Amino acid sequence: MPYYIYITASQRNGTLYTGVTNNLARRIHEHREKAATSFTARYGVSQLVYYEEFERIGDAIAREKKLKRWRRAWKLKLIEALNPA
């Protein structure tokens, strides 16, 4: 079963959210539905802008923690490297 780390955004240069899941499509749908009173619902962070796939959950969690420690500028560079438009 694959695991994913992902970054969602509210808009270009807007709020970023980093998370981990085993079902990327379902998780993005949950963010878009804003089902809970959560960070993503409050800030409208529902546009998928980046993701990575992992075979082991431990690797995905480690990468998520690493990305959460990154500066915003580093995250934007990572996103823009795969989404240049």
N, C-alpha and C positions, 0 to 999 in steps of 0.2 A: 504494500500500500504506500503510495507516495505521500509526502508531507510537503507543505509549502510555507515559505515566509512571503509576506506581501507588504506592499506599501500602497495605501490609498490616499487620495488628496481631495480637498473640497473644491479646488479650482487651480488653475495655473498659478504657481507661487503662493498657494493657499496653505491651509493647515494640512499636515501630514500625519498619518497613523501607520504604525508598523505592527503586524500581527503574525500569528502562525496558525495553521489549520491542516486538517487532513482532507478537506473538501473545499477547494478554492471557489468553485462556482456557487455552492450553497452559502459560503461565508460572505461573499460579495453581495449576494442577494439579501442576506440578513442585514448587512450594512445599509443597503439601499432602502429596505423596508422600514428602517429606523424603529424596530420593534421595541427596543428598550430605551430607558433614559440613560444613555451611555455617552461616552466621549464622542463617538462617531456620529450619533444622532444629534447631539448638541451642536457640533461644528459642521455637520453636513459632509463628512468625509466618506464618500462612497464611490469615487472614481478610481478604479484599479490603474495604477501607473507603473508598477514593477512587481515582479515575483521571481522566486527561485524554487526549484524542486529538489527534494532530498529523499533518500531512501529510508533514513532513520530519523525518528522523532527527535532524538537527542541532538543530532546535527542541526536540524531545523531550529530547535530552541536555542542552541548556542549561537547560531547565525542571527536569530532575532535579537537576542540580548546584545550582540556586538553592534548591530545596526542601530539599536535604540540608544547606544552610547555615542554614536556618531554625531558630529555637528550637522546642522541643517544643510549647510553648503555641500558637505560630502554626499549627503543623501541626494541632493538635487543633481550633482554631477553623475551619480550612479543612474538615476532615473533618465536624465537627458542623454546618456550614452546609448541607451536602448530605445529612447523615444525622442529623436532629434527634432521632430516637428513642433 
